[in-house]
Every structure is written in C-alpha cells, then in structure tokens.
Amino acid sequence: MLIEYYHIDAFVEHGFLGNPAGVCILDSFLPDAVMQRIAFENAVSETAFVVSQNDGYRIRWFTPETEVDLCGHATLAAAHVLFRERGFSGNVIEFASQSGKLAVEKNSDILVLDFPARPPVSCDVPYELNNALGHIPVEVLASSRDYFIVFADQDTVKPLAPDMEILKNMGKFGYIITAPGKEVDFVSRFFAPGEGIPEDPVTGSAHCTLIPYWAKRLNKTEMVARQLSRRGGVLYCRDAGERVKIGGKAVTFMHGKIEI
C-alpha cells in the first residue's frame, strides 16, 4: 500500500526553519496503531492524517508517542498541501477534528488558522516546577492541557534549559513558556517531553492560550509573535473572542510515498 506523503515546514518563509510536519493524504483513516507507527517513523513533532469528507476534510494528528486533540502547525501544513500541492480552488478549507470545526483561510501567501481560544486560568503550582525550570517565573497559570508560565523578559526565556525528566512526570501535556518580546509583541517556547517532543519548534495550538492572555495584558487584538526555538518561527495573531486567528507561511520540503 502506498500513501501520499508531504514534509512541510510551517510558520516560516524559507525552508529548513519553522516547524516540520508530516502530512498523509488518505482515502480513509488507517488503524490507529498504523498511524501511530507512521508518526513514530516520521520523527517530526506531529504528522497530520487527512481524509476528504463531504464538503471538507477530517484531520487527525499524532506525535511520535500519542494522538493529540489539536495541532496548529500540522493543520497549517495540511492546508498548504491542499491549496498548493493538491489544487484546492476555494479560499477556505474546513477541517472536522477532535476539537470541533477548524478552518484555514488563504490570505495571499499567509494561511490563517481559525482555532478555539483556550484562555489560561489560575492553578496550584507544583513545587517541582521551579526546580525543573531553573528560574522562578512571575506567573504560572494553566489551560486544559498545559502549564502556562510567564517570565519578565525575553532574555530569560531564550536560554532556558528545563529539566526534561522532571517535566515528564508532572501530569501536563506541555509547558508554554512566554514573556514580552523585544521586536515582537510576545515570545514563547514549548516543551512536551512526555509526548515525545522535548521542544516543539513552533506551536500553533499553544497560541490558543497565548493570544487571549497577551491580548488582555497588552490591550491589543492584533499581535505578532515569535517562538524562540532553535528553528524559530513567526506567527501573526488576532484575538477574536471565543476564537483565535493564527497566521503563518509554509514551505514544501519533500513530496513522496510511504510504503506499508
């Protein structure tokens, strides 16, 4: 069996940067165990599996270790494949997903994700967190999935080297680290070592939480953000109440076939 496969760099203008994602175009979903093995073999943060459905598509995402309920960069990558490589003729692609209906709008060379907002809320702070981070944050909140950790400035966030073994055992999917930016409105990093992602290069889903937080704090609805991973990426953000808009560019690195 041959599966159409694309390797896409998301949230970047040029290749070899941003967040690489795998995209598999299927006639129907494969058994979960097979999709998980493909994602493990691809060894990128997420692989998206896309199936045509009615007037849109259904999408699922797998890290090398598990299926996830929401992924921004792999959705951006999937939309890029459908628009650029597969000839989708409209301006908006709709995806059905575990997180409800998602949409990606083509706006010139920028693709804009329409995702649910997930504002952070107060939480109890585990004592292990400061030990794991090596620095004391100014604020710790939580979303339904992640810890949301705020530092005073970009210079603290960029060199941060958390203890991955401690983070693995703290009971959250991921850890969003953020601070005000210098050249942009805010910066972030994202770690999910328990899910096979020590550091994610650019995390669209984390911005479902970052955007409402910074919109309120900065009193702005439109912002530019940068993720400070080694590969890095730029995201064009807009707070839309119960939804967030996350814009970025994507580049095709590879197109081939998987044989199983």
MOJO-V132221 format. One record per helix or strand of 3 or more residues. SS is the DSSP state (helix for helix, strand for strand). FROM is the first residue (numbers start at 1). TO is the last residue. If there is no record, write none. Layout:
SS/FROM/TO ; SS/FROM/TO
This chain:
strand/2/10 ; strand/19/26 ; helix/32/42 ; strand/46/53 ; strand/56/62 ; helix/72/85 ; strand/92/97 ; strand/100/107 ; strand/110/116 ; helix/128/133 ; strand/139/142 ; strand/146/150 ; helix/154/158 ; helix/164/168 ; strand/174/180 ; strand/186/192 ; helix/193/195 ; strand/197/200 ; helix/207/218 ; strand/222/227 ; strand/233/240 ; strand/243/248 ; strand/250/259
